[in-house]
Amino acid sequence: MSPTPHLNELGEFLKARRAELSPRTVGLPDSAGHRRVTGLRREEVAQLSAISTDYYTRLEQGRMPASAPVLDAVAQALHLDDDQRRYLFGLAGKETAKPRRRARQKVQPQLRRVLDDLTATPAVVMGRRMDVIAWNPLAAALVTDFSAVPEKHRNYVRILFTDPAMRTLYADWKSVARTSVAQLRMEAAKYPDDPRLTALVGELSVQDPDFRQWWAAHHVATLSVGTKVLHHPVAGELSLDWDTLTASTDPDQQLVVWTAEVGSPTHDGLRILASWAADQHLSATPAE
């Protein structure tokens, strides 16, 4: 079968998207040794799409049309966003399938390494809906033991409103909580059809009159920079500057760090907290 212009373009589009991904990004083992191609191999995309390598190769070569289910599987494998999916289906002359429910986010490997290296700085990674998808030990010691929170409830706004300890941890809980609602409003504008966000807003609106009032006010804000004062049971009063860095590999993942000026009482307090957290970890580790 000779390639048609649209199938040729479809093949070039798939190759370009494949080149942007790495095995680690899509959850495959990153085997040692030199890779002759940039990004994923064809057989890796075929494996993720549950189709044969020969079938996928023919797609990239523009020699075979694809069914909507196959396109959907390939789009999922290549982590295409909604606009890219529409473009792919348009090239194939197929009606765009309804986008699947977004999979749970996994922290980008680069951000995971940063978290692991920040031993003296509390930091978390927030994803869509302000879900907390990763954190370092000092952030857990500072805010809460995120690992003890069920994954489906591991959302910063939800924790602020449902964990009573947050209302004493933050010196000005109302200001912090009100700002978080405005930030969640911004997330809702980005993902108006997100069922998990809708469920979160509904749950908190029923449970908390403050949330209901602030959500109805329609204020918006972005995660950026600021200062928070905390009354920590171990480290005492901490005045922490917080800043946000957006991952270039996934704009829906943001690294939030809390810092203090070197030599300040808060900086000393963080050192005390880090030492306490390390002692807690050692005491919880079974002896060999």
Salt bridges, closest charged atoms under 4 A:
GLU12 OE2 - LYS15 NZ 2.99
GLU20 OE2 - ARG17 NH2 2.86
GLU44 OE1 - ARG35 NH2 2.73
GLU44 OE2 - ARG41 NH1 3.65
ASP54 OD2 - ARG58 NE 3.12
GLU60 OE2 - ARG18 NE 2.69
GLU60 OE1 - ARG42 NE 2.95
ASP72 OD1 - ARG85 NH2 2.38
ASP72 OD2 - ARG100 NE 2.88
ASP82 OD2 - ARG102 NH2 3.73
ASP83 OD1 - ARG86 NH2 2.29
ASP116 OD1 - ARG112 NH2 3.29
ASP131 OD2 - ARG129 NH2 2.93
ASP131 OD2 - ARG196 NH2 3.74
GLU187 OE2 - LYS190 NZ 3.26
ASP194 OD2 - ARG129 NH1 2.56
GLU203 OE2 - ARG158 NH2 2.59
ASP208 OD2 - ARG167 NH2 2.92
GLU237 OE1 - HIS231 ND1 3.88
ASP252 OD1 - LYS190 NZ 3.86
